[in-house]
Amino acid sequence: MALTIQLNQTPVISSGMNTIVASTTTTGVFKFRYHLRVEYWVSGELLTKVFTLTQPKNSSGYGVFNMSEIYKNIVTPMITSSALKDQKSTTDPSEVFPIHNIPFLHTDSGNTYMYLYSRPYMESAEGWDAFQGHCNKALLTFNEMYSTTPTGIPTIQGTAVTKSQYVYFGRGERGEGTSNLLSDYFLINNGKYLLTNNYKWDSSISRFIGYVGRSQHMTMAFVNGHLQVAGNVGADTYGMQFKYYDSGGTQLGNLFCKNEAKSGGKYGGTDGFSNTGRSFFLTIGSGLKNLDEIDTTLSSYIGDTPTAVETSTGSSIAYYEMYMMDSSSAQISRVYRFNVTTPCDRYDETRLAYMNRFGCWEYINLNKKRKETYSVKRDTINKPIIHNNVPSGTTDGTIVYNTYPSNVPHQGAMVTSVSVEDDLSLFTQNLDDSELDRINDLILSPQIHMIEKYDYQWVALVCKTSKIETKVKGDNKLYSYELKFKFAEPKYRTT
């Protein structure tokens, strides 16, 4: 008697077809059920949540568990940096460090490190951020459950079969199998991709092209570790290379950022060389603003910050490039080039961060018209027309013969509550077919942030746009959109 379990290869995307099929060789028993115990972590690996499922055999003798709805509830978008244990004791949620603004200083056992990388789960979150984060480990325990007599009560029997799956926040799309979803993103050669699909490919220079302001934050994510793909050992994600260029294409300098524990990432060790687990992908701060905050005296960082390069050369950075390298200095990803933008004089530049289908952060600058509106809703009640201080049997003619006495200002309709919905409308520039993915991802994103006032302050938005036309036959293939949002946190509190 034995159980056989078939399930998707780990890691899995939370919104994918995460189906588990169980079969057994057990016969001659009664009231048979497949029993599944699911355990997952809420904070670190100390506090756990557990629930159980049972499933009878279908007509072919199998038990089928659809885990999609379950998995969507055990992961949450990653909005803060991974190593939160320095800040977990704070009572002010505004002090929690946004993931967009990495790096930050991290103290551990008396040593101070600068974390430019961030893992996709919370190390030790509690209080305001007591959730597991972007990745969670699901420990699955399968048993047979049956009775040995026709009238008996089914009980758990036999030897348990234990499986683990690492579940990631993301969005499944039509035509993509879960196990093959990230095959193009395993960093084993210079034709592989970082975890993004929103940058335009320029075949003339073999680069993906993006845009970022000189003083703006940004992150990128990538599949991490030493992977084995199609029987071949993959290259190791040793570190990210950044190179700065002026407007004439002359390289001004570079910065190499090692992917290791001291920089907030992971390189080497059991979890690095065969990494299909909780650090399956990493986020790295990659805007010029992020790189400016690097302490290049630390061993994890080799080279110069953008400001140091501009100061020493007297030239401004017009664009910069980034790609992953292995420990033998070989390039193991595509090159991503980011042009440094100058805001339009006519409009205020609005920078949005939003989660793409991989659950990783993307960024877009909108340089067109911006419009904010307030919708005010008031609830009222009608008060009695007689003032409370006047006895009901009074013969005072002023009170009796005036429907609304002028000396009673609080009678009639009274406002009991006022609520304000703060709406925001943004307009895109003309986009061609190749740039529509970013708009699709933006509208479908469960998490959208907008930088407000200062480089370090982000506010959450909810997209209200529910319909766009992405392709219209006969048009000139250039489209502009009005995107409508509301602020997830109200600007005014009246109740």
Secondary structure, DSSP 8 states (H G I E B T S, - for coil): --EEEE---SSEETTS--EEEEEE---S-EEEEEEEEEEEEEETTTEEEEEEEEE---TTS-EEEE-HHHHTTS-----B-S--TTTTT-S-GGGS-BGGG--EEEEETTEEEEE-EE-SS-SS--GGG-S--SEEEEEEEEEEEEESSTTS--EEEEEEEEEEEEEE-----TT--TTTTTGGGS-SSTT---S---SEEETTTTEEEEEEETT---EEEEE-S--EETTEE-----EEEEEEE-TTS-EEEEEEEE-SGGGTS--SSHHHHT--STTSEEEEE-SHHHHHT--TTSTTEEE--HHHHHHHH-----EEEEEEE-TTS-B-S--EEEEEE---SSS--EEEEEE-TTS-EEEEEE-S-EEEEEEEEEEEEEE-SS-TTS-TT---HHHHH-SS-TT-TT-EEEEEEEEEEEEEEEE---B-GGGHHHHHHHHH-S-EEEE-SSTT-EEEEEE---------TTS-S-B--EEEEEESS-S----
